[in-house]
Amino acid sequence: HVMPKYISRIAQSITQRIPSKGNDLADESKTTLTRIYAVMADASWNSALSDNTKPLSSLQDQDMSDARQLPDASIDVQARQPHMQPHMQSHVQPQLQPQLQPQLQPQTDQKNKHFSAQMTAKQDVRPDYNNIYHRNSITPIQLPPSVEESTSQRQKQTDSDDADSADDAADLLRYSLGEQNAMLSKKIKKLKDRRIKDKGEKAKLKEKLQQLLSDLDKNRFDVSNEDVDRMKQQFEKERQRLHNRINEADLEARELNKEIRRLKEEASAYQSALGIATNVRWGDEDSNNSVQLTQSISDLQHTLGDFAKAKGSGVKLNEAACNELLEKYNCKARMSDKRPKLVVGAALQRLVLETIFNSIEDYFKGQDDPIDESAEGSNDGHVEITLSTDNNALEINLLKTSRQLIRLVQEFSSTREGEDQQTTIAPTKLRQQIYAVLGCRAFVKPDHPFVVSLTDKIVETLSQYRTVPDDPQKQADLRSDATELVIKAVHMYFRLHTQEPIPQFKKFFEAGEKIVVSTMSGPWDEENIEELEVEICSFPMVGHQDNKRVLTKALVLPRQ
C-alpha cells in the first residue's frame, strides 16, 4: 500500500525535471529510485518492529514513559549513534515525531545518499539494529532472539521486493519518457503539417489578391469615365449657378450705385443749402486731416529724440547741471544711477519742446488783446490796424489781421439777427484756413529772424547740459538739425489750431502721476501697470483728455 504513493511522487518529480535537465535525467532518475528503495525498506522495517514491540516495551517500559515527557531524548540517541538509519525513527513515540522531524531531516538526507551508494554496489550494508541505545545511557539494549529472527526473514523478503520495485520504477520511467517523446513527435509533425498548409493558403491568398488588383484596375477605368461625365455635368450646373449669381450681384451693385449717387446728390443739395463753409472737417487727402496730422506728430517726436539725445559719439554730460534739470522736473533719478542717460535724454527733449512753444507764444504775444478803439482813426468809427511793412513780418501781420477779422465776425454774428449757419461757422472756418496757411508756409526760410533766434536759443540751452566735439562740421550739423526741428515744431503749432475743437498739446504729465495707458505710452509691462508712476514725460499728449479723443499719446518713462 506504500508503493503507489511513492511511485506517483517520483513520476511527478521526473516530469518536472524533463524541460530543464535534459541529458542529466538518467542520473537523477537513479538517485530518485534509490530513495524509493530506502523508503520501502524503512516501511518494511517499521512493519517488522510493529509486530514485536512487546518485548521491547517490557525491557524499557520505564525509559519510554520518560521519553514521552522529554522529546530531546531521541535527539540524544541519534547523536550517540550517527550510523543509525532514518527508519529507526519509528521507535520514537508517535507524538514526538512532528517535533523531531526538522532536527532529523538533514541527517536523513545524508544517510539516504550513503545508503544509495551501497545499494548501487550491490552490497548489503544494512546496519545492525540489534544495538539500540537508551536515551540516558550509552549501554546498548539487546533485542530478544525472536525479534532478530523475524527481522532477518523480513529483511530478505524486503530485498526481493526492492529489486522488483526498482525494475517497476525503471519500466515506469522508460514508459513516461516514451510517452513524452511520442507526444513531442506528434506536436512537431502537426506543426510541420500546419506550416505546409499555411504556405499553401498564403499562395492562394496572394493569387487572389493579384486577381482583385487586376479587376480593380479594369473597373477603375470604366468607373472613371462615368464619373468624369457626371462631374462635368455637376461642374456645368455649378458654373451656371455662379454665373447667374454674379449677374444678380452686378444688378444689385448697379442699383446700389444708383442709390449712392442719389444720396450724394441729395447730400450735395443739403450741403449747398448750408454752404460749404459749414463743413469744418478736412478731407482725407488734406495734410490737416487727423490721420495725416498724427503721422506728422510722430515724425516730430523722432526728430526731437535724435536731436536732444544724451548719448552718442563724443557727447559729454554736465552732471551737476543734469542733476538740477532732473530735480526741476521732480525726477528721482540722478546721474549716479544705473540709467541716467535715458532719463536725462527725455528731460532734454521736454526742455527743448517747452522752449519752442514758449518762444512762439512770446513772439505772438499781445495778438489776442481786444481791438484798441483808441487807435488812430477810431474817432470816425473805423479801426485801423498797424502792420509792419517788413517782409519778415508777413506771418505776424497775417496772424494779427486774421484774429481781428475773427473778432469782428463773432461780434457781427452776435449783434445781427439771422437764420443762416454760415455766419455762425465763419469764425471757425476763418481760423482753420488762416492757420492751415501758416502751418504750411510760415517761417520756411532758415534765415528768418525768428527761426535764427530760436535756433540759437535752443543750441545755447542744450550746451548747458551737454557738450559735443568742437568740430566745425559737427557744429554745423548740430545747428542744421536745430533749425529743422524749430521749423517742424512751429508748423505743428499752427496745424494743431486747424482742428475743431483745438486739441491740447502742451500738457506734460508730471512726475509721480499714475500711469494711464489710454493717454500714455512707454516701456513697461502691462501686468504691473497699476503700480507704476511717471518719472519723466518727454512729449505731451495731443488730444482732448476730457472726451478721450487722443491724437497721440504722451511719451513717458516709468519710475523705477
Backbone torsions as a table, in degrees:
resi	resn	phi	psi	omega
1	HIS	NA	-12.6	179.0
2	VAL	-86.2	-31.5	-173.6
3	MET	-56.2	-50.7	-175.2
4	PRO	-58.2	-38.0	-177.4
5	LYS	-64.3	-46.5	-176.7
6	TYR	-75.4	-32.1	175.7
7	ILE	-65.1	-39.2	177.7
8	SER	-62.8	-39.2	179.5
9	ARG	-65.9	-43.5	-177.8
10	ILE	-68.7	-34.3	177.0
11	ALA	-64.5	-41.2	177.8
12	GLN	-64.3	-40.5	178.5
13	SER	-63.0	-41.1	179.6
14	ILE	-65.3	-43.1	-179.1
15	THR	-61.7	-38.7	-179.7
16	GLN	-68.7	-26.0	-175.8
17	ARG	-93.5	-8.4	-177.8
18	ILE	-60.1	-46.7	-175.2
19	PRO	-65.9	-34.7	-170.4
20	SER	-99.1	-25.5	-172.8
21	LYS	-90.2	-41.1	177.0
22	GLY	69.6	-115.7	-175.4
23	ASN	-71.8	-18.6	-180.0
24	ASP	-82.0	6.0	-176.9
25	LEU	-64.6	-39.5	-177.0
26	ALA	-63.0	-44.9	-179.3
27	ASP	-64.3	-41.2	179.7
28	GLU	-68.4	-34.7	178.5
29	SER	-63.5	-41.2	178.2
30	LYS	-61.2	-44.7	-180.0
31	THR	-62.5	-41.5	-178.8
32	THR	-67.2	-41.0	178.2
33	LEU	-64.9	-34.0	177.7
34	THR	-63.8	-38.9	177.3
35	ARG	-64.4	-32.0	176.8
36	ILE	-62.1	-40.9	176.9
37	TYR	-58.1	-45.1	-177.6
38	ALA	-63.5	-42.6	-179.5
39	VAL	-65.4	-41.3	179.8
40	MET	-66.0	-40.6	178.4
41	ALA	-64.4	-40.6	179.1
42	ASP	-61.4	-42.4	179.7
43	ALA	-64.5	-40.4	179.9
44	SER	-66.2	-42.4	-179.3
45	TRP	-66.5	-39.6	177.7
46	ASN	-62.6	-37.3	179.1
47	SER	-64.6	-40.0	179.8
48	ALA	-65.7	-41.7	-179.1
49	LEU	-68.5	-33.9	-178.8
50	SER	-65.2	-23.8	178.4
51	ASP	-82.6	-13.6	-174.8
52	ASN	-132.6	37.1	-179.0
53	THR	-80.4	-16.1	-175.7
54	LYS	-67.9	-47.3	177.6
55	PRO	-60.0	-39.5	179.5
56	LEU	-64.2	-37.5	-179.7
57	SER	-67.7	-36.1	179.9
58	SER	-67.4	-28.7	-179.0
59	LEU	-81.1	-30.2	-174.6
60	GLN	-134.1	43.1	-178.0
61	ASP	-62.1	-48.4	-178.5
62	GLN	-66.6	-37.7	-177.9
63	ASP	-67.5	-40.4	-178.2
64	MET	-69.3	-31.6	176.0
65	SER	-65.5	-34.7	175.5
66	ASP	-69.0	-32.7	-179.0
67	ALA	-65.3	-28.4	178.0
68	ARG	-65.3	-33.1	-178.6
69	GLN	-85.2	-25.9	-177.8
70	LEU	-118.4	93.9	-178.7
71	PRO	-62.7	-25.9	-176.0
72	ASP	-72.3	-8.3	180.0
73	ALA	-63.9	-43.9	179.3
74	SER	-62.0	-31.6	178.2
75	ILE	-67.6	-36.8	178.4
76	ASP	-65.3	-41.0	178.6
77	VAL	-62.3	-43.7	-178.7
78	GLN	-64.1	-40.0	-179.7
79	ALA	-66.6	-32.7	-179.4
80	ARG	-77.6	-20.9	179.7
81	GLN	-122.7	80.2	-179.0
82	PRO	-66.7	-18.4	-179.3
83	HIS	-88.2	1.3	-178.5
84	MET	-69.3	136.5	-177.5
85	GLN	-77.6	157.6	-177.4
86	PRO	-59.8	-29.0	-175.0
87	HIS	-73.7	-5.8	175.5
88	MET	-73.1	-9.4	178.4
89	GLN	-64.9	-13.9	-179.4
90	SER	-68.4	-17.7	177.5
91	HIS	-76.3	-13.6	177.9
92	VAL	-76.2	147.9	-179.1
93	GLN	-59.2	140.2	-176.5
94	PRO	-55.2	-36.5	-177.8
95	GLN	-72.0	-10.2	179.5
96	LEU	-95.0	-15.7	-174.9
97	GLN	-62.0	-43.0	178.3
98	PRO	-58.6	-32.4	-179.3
99	GLN	-79.4	-28.4	-177.7
100	LEU	-85.4	-17.4	-172.9
101	GLN	-58.4	-47.7	-178.6
102	PRO	-62.5	-36.4	-178.3
103	GLN	-74.7	-31.2	-175.2
104	LEU	-89.2	-13.0	-173.6
105	GLN	-62.1	-47.9	-179.4
106	PRO	-59.8	-39.8	179.4
107	GLN	-66.8	-35.1	-179.5
108	THR	-65.1	-43.1	179.4
109	ASP	-62.5	-40.7	-178.8
110	GLN	-67.1	-39.0	-177.8
111	LYS	-75.2	-29.2	175.3
112	ASN	-62.7	-42.0	178.3
113	LYS	-62.7	-41.2	179.1
114	HIS	-63.8	-40.3	-179.5
115	PHE	-68.9	-35.7	178.8
116	SER	-63.8	-41.0	179.2
117	ALA	-63.2	-37.4	179.5
118	GLN	-67.7	-38.0	-179.9
119	MET	-67.8	-36.0	179.1
120	THR	-64.0	-37.1	178.8
121	ALA	-78.8	3.5	179.3
122	LYS	55.4	42.7	177.0
123	GLN	-115.4	138.8	178.3
124	ASP	-85.8	98.9	-177.9
125	VAL	-109.8	25.5	177.6
126	ARG	-57.5	122.9	-178.9
127	PRO	-69.0	164.7	-179.4
128	ASP	-81.4	114.0	179.9
129	TYR	-93.9	9.0	-179.4
130	ASN	-74.8	-22.9	-179.1
131	ASN	-103.2	111.3	178.4
132	ILE	-120.0	129.1	-175.5
133	TYR	-89.3	141.7	173.1
134	HIS	-74.0	147.9	-175.5
135	ARG	-65.3	-26.3	-177.8
136	ASN	-109.0	7.4	-176.9
137	SER	-146.3	146.3	178.7
138	ILE	-82.5	-15.5	-177.8
139	THR	-67.8	125.6	-179.5
140	PRO	-69.1	151.7	178.4
141	ILE	-98.6	127.0	-178.3
142	GLN	-84.5	128.1	178.2
143	LEU	-79.0	152.1	177.9
144	PRO	-67.1	153.7	-179.7
145	PRO	-60.0	-36.2	-178.9
146	SER	-62.5	-34.2	179.1
147	VAL	-70.0	-38.7	-179.4
148	GLU	-65.6	-42.5	179.9
149	GLU	-65.7	-44.3	179.3
150	SER	-62.4	-36.3	-179.9
151	THR	-67.7	-41.2	-179.5
152	SER	-63.8	-43.3	179.7
153	GLN	-64.8	-44.8	-179.6
154	ARG	-66.3	-29.4	178.9
155	GLN	-65.4	-42.8	178.9
156	LYS	-62.7	-44.4	179.6
157	GLN	-63.2	-37.3	-179.7
158	THR	-65.7	-41.0	179.6
159	ASP	-61.2	-40.8	179.0
160	SER	-65.2	-42.7	179.6
161	ASP	-66.3	-34.2	-179.9
162	ASP	-64.4	-39.9	179.4
163	ALA	-63.6	-43.4	178.6
164	ASP	-64.4	-40.0	-179.9
165	SER	-64.4	-37.5	178.6
166	ALA	-63.6	-42.5	177.9
167	ASP	-62.8	-43.3	179.9
168	ASP	-63.0	-40.9	179.3
169	ALA	-64.1	-40.1	178.4
170	ALA	-64.3	-42.3	177.6
171	ASP	-61.8	-41.3	179.0
172	LEU	-61.8	-40.8	179.2
173	LEU	-63.6	-46.4	179.1
174	ARG	-62.6	-40.0	179.7
175	TYR	-63.8	-43.4	-179.9
176	SER	-62.6	-43.8	179.2
177	LEU	-65.6	-38.0	178.3
178	GLY	-64.1	-40.6	177.7
179	GLU	-62.9	-42.0	179.3
180	GLN	-63.5	-43.8	179.7
181	ASN	-62.9	-42.4	179.7
182	ALA	-63.5	-40.4	179.4
183	MET	-64.8	-43.1	178.8
184	LEU	-64.1	-39.7	179.1
185	SER	-62.2	-41.3	178.8
186	LYS	-63.5	-41.6	-180.0
187	LYS	-64.7	-41.8	179.8
188	ILE	-63.2	-44.6	179.5
189	LYS	-62.7	-39.1	179.6
190	LYS	-64.8	-40.7	178.7
191	LEU	-65.5	-40.3	178.1
192	LYS	-63.0	-44.3	178.6
193	ASP	-62.4	-40.1	-179.8
194	ARG	-65.1	-38.7	179.2
195	ARG	-63.7	-44.1	178.6
196	ILE	-62.6	-39.8	-179.7
197	LYS	-66.2	-40.9	179.3
198	ASP	-63.6	-39.0	178.3
199	LYS	-61.8	-41.5	178.7
200	GLY	-64.6	-42.3	178.9
201	GLU	-66.4	-36.6	178.5
202	LYS	-63.3	-42.4	179.1
203	ALA	-63.6	-40.8	178.9
204	LYS	-64.2	-43.0	179.3
205	LEU	-64.1	-39.3	178.8
206	LYS	-63.5	-42.9	178.7
207	GLU	-64.1	-39.6	179.4
208	LYS	-66.2	-38.8	178.3
209	LEU	-63.4	-42.7	177.8
210	GLN	-61.0	-39.0	179.6
211	GLN	-66.2	-41.0	178.9
212	LEU	-64.6	-40.7	178.2
213	LEU	-63.6	-40.9	178.8
214	SER	-63.5	-43.5	178.4
215	ASP	-64.3	-37.2	-179.9
216	LEU	-64.1	-41.7	178.2
217	ASP	-61.7	-41.8	-179.9
218	LYS	-64.6	-45.1	-177.7
219	ASN	-69.5	-28.2	-177.6
220	ARG	-63.9	-44.1	179.8
221	PHE	-64.7	-39.4	-179.9
222	ASP	-65.8	-46.1	-177.6
223	VAL	-68.1	-36.3	-177.9
224	SER	-61.0	-41.3	179.1
225	ASN	-62.0	-41.7	178.4
226	GLU	-66.6	-42.1	-179.9
227	ASP	-64.3	-38.5	-179.8
228	VAL	-60.8	-45.0	179.2
229	ASP	-62.6	-42.9	-179.5
230	ARG	-65.9	-41.5	179.6
231	MET	-67.1	-35.7	176.6
232	LYS	-60.7	-42.5	179.0
233	GLN	-64.0	-41.6	178.9
234	GLN	-64.5	-43.5	179.2
235	PHE	-62.7	-38.4	179.8
236	GLU	-65.4	-40.8	177.3
237	LYS	-64.0	-43.0	-179.8
238	GLU	-65.7	-40.2	178.6
239	ARG	-62.5	-42.3	179.3
240	GLN	-64.8	-38.9	179.4
241	ARG	-65.1	-44.3	178.8
242	LEU	-65.1	-37.9	178.3
243	HIS	-62.2	-42.9	177.6
244	ASN	-64.3	-38.4	179.8
245	ARG	-66.3	-38.1	177.9
246	ILE	-63.7	-42.3	178.2
247	ASN	-61.5	-42.5	178.0
248	GLU	-63.3	-40.6	178.8
249	ALA	-64.0	-38.4	177.4
250	ASP	-62.6	-41.6	178.0
251	LEU	-62.4	-43.8	178.6
252	GLU	-62.8	-40.7	179.5
253	ALA	-62.9	-42.0	178.4
254	ARG	-63.1	-40.6	178.4
255	GLU	-64.2	-40.5	179.0
256	LEU	-66.1	-40.1	177.7
257	ASN	-61.8	-39.8	176.8
258	LYS	-62.1	-42.4	180.0
259	GLU	-65.3	-38.9	178.5
260	ILE	-63.7	-45.2	178.9
261	ARG	-61.7	-39.9	179.6
262	ARG	-63.4	-42.6	179.5
263	LEU	-66.8	-37.7	177.4
264	LYS	-63.7	-42.0	178.5
265	GLU	-63.5	-40.0	178.6
266	GLU	-65.4	-42.8	178.5
267	ALA	-65.1	-37.1	178.1
268	SER	-63.8	-37.8	178.5
269	ALA	-64.2	-42.9	177.4
270	TYR	-64.0	-39.6	-179.9
271	GLN	-65.0	-38.6	177.6
272	SER	-65.4	-37.6	179.4
273	ALA	-65.9	-39.3	179.9
274	LEU	-80.3	-27.5	-177.1
275	GLY	99.3	143.1	179.5
276	ILE	-63.6	-26.4	-177.5
277	ALA	-64.5	-20.3	-178.5
278	THR	-75.0	-13.9	-179.7
279	ASN	-87.5	112.6	-176.5
280	VAL	-100.0	4.7	-180.0
281	ARG	-94.4	148.8	179.1
282	TRP	-92.0	150.6	178.9
283	GLY	-67.0	162.9	-177.3
284	ASP	-62.5	-32.6	-177.5
285	GLU	-89.8	-4.5	-178.8
286	ASP	-75.7	144.1	-178.7
287	SER	-67.5	-18.6	179.5
288	ASN	-93.7	3.4	173.2
289	ASN	-61.8	150.1	-174.4
290	SER	-59.8	-35.5	179.1
291	VAL	-68.2	-47.1	178.4
292	GLN	-63.3	-37.9	179.9
293	LEU	-66.0	-38.6	178.1
294	THR	-62.2	-41.1	177.3
295	GLN	-64.2	-38.4	178.4
296	SER	-66.1	-37.4	177.6
297	ILE	-64.9	-41.8	177.7
298	SER	-61.9	-39.8	177.3
299	ASP	-63.8	-39.4	177.2
300	LEU	-64.2	-37.8	178.4
301	GLN	-61.2	-43.5	179.4
302	HIS	-66.0	-42.0	179.3
303	THR	-62.5	-42.1	179.3
304	LEU	-65.5	-41.3	179.9
305	GLY	-64.5	-39.6	178.7
306	ASP	-68.7	-35.1	-175.9
307	PHE	-76.0	-43.1	-173.2
308	ALA	-98.3	26.1	-179.3
309	LYS	-69.9	150.4	-177.6
310	ALA	-102.2	6.6	179.0
311	LYS	-141.4	155.1	-178.2
312	GLY	153.9	-178.6	-177.8
313	SER	-68.0	116.1	176.9
314	GLY	79.6	3.1	-179.0
315	VAL	-82.2	127.6	178.3
316	LYS	-123.1	140.4	-177.4
317	LEU	-104.8	142.2	172.8
318	ASN	-87.2	104.4	-171.6
319	GLU	-61.4	-42.6	-178.1
320	ALA	-63.9	-46.4	179.9
321	ALA	-66.3	-38.7	179.6
322	CYS	-65.7	-39.0	177.1
323	ASN	-64.0	-38.1	176.4
324	GLU	-64.4	-39.4	178.4
325	LEU	-64.9	-42.5	178.3
326	LEU	-64.1	-38.6	177.8
327	GLU	-68.0	-34.4	177.8
328	LYS	-59.9	-38.8	-179.4
329	TYR	-93.2	13.9	176.4
330	ASN	61.4	32.9	177.2
331	CYS	-81.8	144.5	175.4
332	LYS	-85.0	-21.8	-179.2
333	ALA	-69.1	148.2	175.9
334	ARG	-135.0	169.6	-176.4
335	MET	-63.9	-18.9	179.2
336	SER	-85.0	-3.4	-179.5
337	ASP	-77.8	178.1	-176.0
338	LYS	-74.6	-32.7	-176.1
339	ARG	-123.5	53.7	-176.1
340	PRO	-69.5	-37.4	-174.6
341	LYS	-65.5	-33.9	179.6
342	LEU	-65.6	-45.5	-179.9
343	VAL	-71.0	-40.3	179.2
344	VAL	-63.5	-41.1	177.6
345	GLY	-59.8	-42.7	177.7
346	ALA	-64.8	-38.5	178.7
347	ALA	-66.2	-38.1	177.9
348	LEU	-66.2	-37.5	177.2
349	GLN	-62.1	-44.0	178.9
350	ARG	-64.4	-40.5	-179.7
351	LEU	-62.4	-43.4	-180.0
352	VAL	-64.9	-45.0	-177.7
353	LEU	-66.2	-40.8	177.1
354	GLU	-63.8	-37.4	178.5
355	THR	-62.9	-41.9	-179.8
356	ILE	-65.3	-48.7	-177.8
357	PHE	-64.5	-41.0	179.0
358	ASN	-66.2	-36.2	179.3
359	SER	-68.1	-38.3	178.2
360	ILE	-63.0	-45.5	-179.2
361	GLU	-66.4	-37.0	176.9
362	ASP	-66.3	-34.9	-178.8
363	TYR	-66.4	-37.3	-179.8
364	PHE	-100.5	20.9	-176.9
365	LYS	-63.3	138.0	178.2
366	GLY	89.6	-3.6	-177.9
367	GLN	-78.2	-17.0	178.9
368	ASP	-92.5	3.7	179.9
369	ASP	-68.8	153.9	177.9
370	PRO	-62.8	160.0	-179.8
371	ILE	-64.5	130.9	-179.9
372	ASP	-78.3	102.2	-178.1
373	GLU	-72.7	-14.1	178.0
374	SER	-87.4	4.1	-179.0
375	ALA	-68.1	167.2	-177.1
376	GLU	-59.4	130.0	177.9
377	GLY	92.7	1.5	-177.4
378	SER	-78.8	-14.0	-177.9
379	ASN	-68.5	-30.4	-178.9
380	ASP	-94.0	16.1	176.1
381	GLY	88.8	5.9	178.6
382	HIS	-111.8	149.7	178.4
383	VAL	-111.5	126.9	178.9
384	GLU	-107.6	137.0	179.0
385	ILE	-109.4	125.9	-179.6
386	THR	-85.2	120.5	-179.3
387	LEU	-117.5	148.9	178.6
388	SER	-82.1	144.1	177.8
389	THR	-89.8	-0.8	179.5
390	ASP	-72.4	133.9	179.6
391	ASN	-62.1	-31.7	179.3
392	ASN	-70.6	-9.3	-179.9
393	ALA	-98.7	9.7	-179.5
394	LEU	-59.5	-42.6	-178.0
395	GLU	-61.9	-45.4	-177.6
396	ILE	-72.8	-34.1	176.2
397	ASN	-65.3	-42.4	179.3
398	LEU	-64.5	-42.4	-180.0
399	LEU	-67.1	-41.4	179.3
400	LYS	-64.3	-43.7	-178.8
401	THR	-66.0	-42.5	-178.8
402	SER	-64.9	-38.6	178.8
403	ARG	-66.4	-39.5	177.1
404	GLN	-66.0	-39.8	179.0
405	LEU	-65.1	-39.7	179.0
406	ILE	-63.7	-39.9	177.9
407	ARG	-63.5	-40.6	-179.8
408	LEU	-65.4	-42.6	179.6
409	VAL	-65.0	-41.1	178.7
410	GLN	-62.4	-41.7	177.7
411	GLU	-67.0	-39.6	178.1
412	PHE	-62.7	-41.9	-179.1
413	SER	-65.9	-35.5	-177.0
414	SER	-82.8	-21.9	-177.3
415	THR	-104.8	-9.9	179.9
416	ARG	-116.0	125.6	-178.6
417	GLU	-77.8	150.3	178.3
418	GLY	174.0	162.6	-177.8
419	GLU	-108.4	2.3	-179.1
420	ASP	-77.0	156.3	177.9
421	GLN	-99.1	-16.2	-179.5
422	GLN	-61.1	-41.2	-178.9
423	THR	-64.2	-38.3	-178.9
424	THR	-68.2	-38.4	-175.8
425	ILE	-88.6	-8.7	-175.1
426	ALA	-59.7	-45.1	179.7
427	PRO	-58.3	-40.7	179.5
428	THR	-65.9	-44.7	-179.7
429	LYS	-64.8	-37.5	177.5
430	LEU	-61.8	-47.0	179.1
431	ARG	-59.9	-45.2	-178.7
432	GLN	-60.9	-45.6	-176.1
433	GLN	-69.5	-43.5	-179.2
434	ILE	-63.6	-45.6	-178.9
435	TYR	-71.5	-27.3	174.7
436	ALA	-65.5	-39.3	177.0
437	VAL	-64.9	-45.7	179.8
438	LEU	-65.9	-36.6	-179.8
439	GLY	-69.7	-14.5	-179.7
440	CYS	-100.0	-37.5	-171.1
441	ARG	-125.2	-6.1	-176.9
442	ALA	-70.2	137.1	174.4
443	PHE	53.5	38.8	179.8
444	VAL	-79.9	-16.0	179.8
445	LYS	-81.3	125.2	179.8
446	PRO	-63.3	-25.2	-178.4
447	ASP	-92.5	11.1	176.4
448	HIS	-62.6	137.8	-177.1
449	PRO	-54.3	-41.0	180.0
450	PHE	-65.3	-41.9	-179.8
451	VAL	-65.8	-44.2	-180.0
452	VAL	-63.3	-43.8	-179.3
453	SER	-63.1	-44.6	-178.9
454	LEU	-69.0	-34.5	177.0
455	THR	-63.6	-46.3	178.6
456	ASP	-60.2	-39.9	-178.3
457	LYS	-64.9	-41.0	-178.8
458	ILE	-68.1	-45.9	-179.8
459	VAL	-61.3	-41.8	179.6
460	GLU	-66.5	-38.8	179.6
461	THR	-64.0	-45.1	-179.5
462	LEU	-66.8	-31.2	-178.6
463	SER	-64.9	-18.4	177.3
464	GLN	-72.5	-24.7	-175.2
465	TYR	-110.3	-22.0	179.9
466	ARG	-148.0	158.4	177.2
467	THR	-130.4	147.0	177.1
468	VAL	-117.1	161.0	-179.1
469	PRO	-55.0	140.1	-178.5
470	ASP	-79.3	64.6	179.8
471	ASP	-112.1	127.8	-177.9
472	PRO	-54.7	-40.5	-178.9
473	GLN	-66.9	-43.6	179.5
474	LYS	-68.3	-34.8	176.6
475	GLN	-66.1	-39.5	177.8
476	ALA	-66.1	-41.6	178.0
477	ASP	-63.2	-40.2	179.2
478	LEU	-62.1	-43.4	-179.9
479	ARG	-68.0	-38.0	177.8
480	SER	-64.0	-41.7	177.8
481	ASP	-64.4	-37.8	178.9
482	ALA	-65.3	-41.0	178.6
483	THR	-63.4	-44.8	178.2
484	GLU	-59.8	-42.4	179.2
485	LEU	-63.5	-41.1	-179.4
486	VAL	-63.0	-47.2	-178.8
487	ILE	-62.4	-43.7	179.3
488	LYS	-63.6	-41.8	-178.6
489	ALA	-67.0	-40.4	179.1
490	VAL	-65.7	-44.1	177.7
491	HIS	-61.8	-39.2	178.4
492	MET	-65.2	-36.6	177.6
493	TYR	-59.7	-44.7	179.9
494	PHE	-70.4	-41.3	-176.0
495	ARG	-68.0	-29.8	177.1
496	LEU	-65.2	-26.0	178.4
497	HIS	-79.8	-3.6	176.3
498	THR	-84.4	-9.6	-177.6
499	GLN	-86.1	150.8	178.3
500	GLU	-126.4	114.8	-3.4
501	PRO	-76.1	169.2	-178.9
502	ILE	-70.0	123.9	-177.4
503	PRO	-76.5	159.5	173.1
504	GLN	-75.5	138.3	-179.8
505	PHE	-144.6	11.9	177.6
506	LYS	-124.1	19.4	-177.1
507	LYS	-91.7	98.6	173.5
508	PHE	-93.0	126.8	176.2
509	PHE	-71.6	137.4	-175.6
510	GLU	-88.3	160.1	179.7
511	ALA	-63.8	139.5	179.5
512	GLY	97.2	-14.1	177.7
513	GLU	-71.8	151.5	178.2
514	LYS	-69.6	145.1	177.8
515	ILE	-72.0	129.3	177.0
516	VAL	-122.5	112.5	-172.7
517	VAL	-69.0	-21.7	-179.0
518	SER	-73.8	-21.3	-178.8
519	THR	-124.9	-2.1	-177.3
520	MET	-129.6	150.3	177.6
521	SER	-135.5	137.2	-178.9
522	GLY	-177.5	177.4	-178.5
523	PRO	-84.5	93.3	177.4
524	TRP	-148.1	166.7	178.8
525	ASP	-93.5	129.4	-176.4
526	GLU	-64.5	-23.6	-176.4
527	GLU	-68.9	-37.1	-177.1
528	ASN	-105.0	26.8	-173.9
529	ILE	-64.8	-30.4	-176.6
530	GLU	-70.0	-21.2	-177.6
531	GLU	-94.1	-5.7	-174.0
532	LEU	-87.1	151.1	175.9
533	GLU	-128.9	161.4	179.9
534	VAL	-77.4	131.7	171.8
535	GLU	-96.5	-45.9	178.3
536	ILE	-156.2	139.1	176.1
537	CYS	-108.3	114.9	-174.8
538	SER	-90.9	-21.4	179.6
539	PHE	-144.6	134.3	-173.6
540	PRO	-75.3	163.4	172.6
541	MET	-75.4	139.4	177.6
542	VAL	-114.8	114.2	-178.7
543	GLY	154.7	-160.0	-178.0
544	HIS	-119.5	104.6	-176.9
545	GLN	-68.5	-26.5	-177.8
546	ASP	-67.3	-46.5	-178.5
547	ASN	-102.0	13.0	174.7
548	LYS	62.4	22.8	176.1
549	ARG	-93.7	100.7	-172.7
550	VAL	-113.3	124.8	174.7
551	LEU	-78.1	-50.4	175.9
552	THR	-139.1	143.5	178.7
553	LYS	-79.9	157.6	176.8
554	ALA	-72.5	143.9	176.5
555	LEU	-89.8	120.1	-171.3
556	VAL	-132.1	142.1	169.1
557	LEU	-104.8	127.2	-179.6
558	PRO	-75.0	153.6	179.3
559	ARG	-79.3	135.9	-179.7
560	GLN	-82.5	NA	NA
